[in-house]
Amino acid sequence: MVSALVPYKRVDLVIEAFNALDRKLIVVGSGPLAPACWKLRKNEKIFFLESVSDTRLRELYAGAKA
């Protein structure tokens, strides 16, 4: 997921869903809700990246399954 970590984006719902699914999730983004999002992580397969290069972002998109 690539998004600003702000309330209306509802990144929290995605994190909660992936906690329950026990599936890998990479969240790329930053914002005022970053600390709250990090605290929601209950699954060791959920990773946070604050910023990535354009090349790395293309690699992440290329490897995404959804």
C-alpha angles and dihedrals in degrees: 000000000000114000148124108265096237130131101256093054090065094214085159090070092054092049092049091049092051091047088059095042096050088221131137117268128177115196114198115191147066138228145124093303095054096105091047091049091050090053091053091062110111097154122076088215092069115094132183126210117183097198136357136184120260089252093053091046090054089050091051092049091047091053096045119115097199 
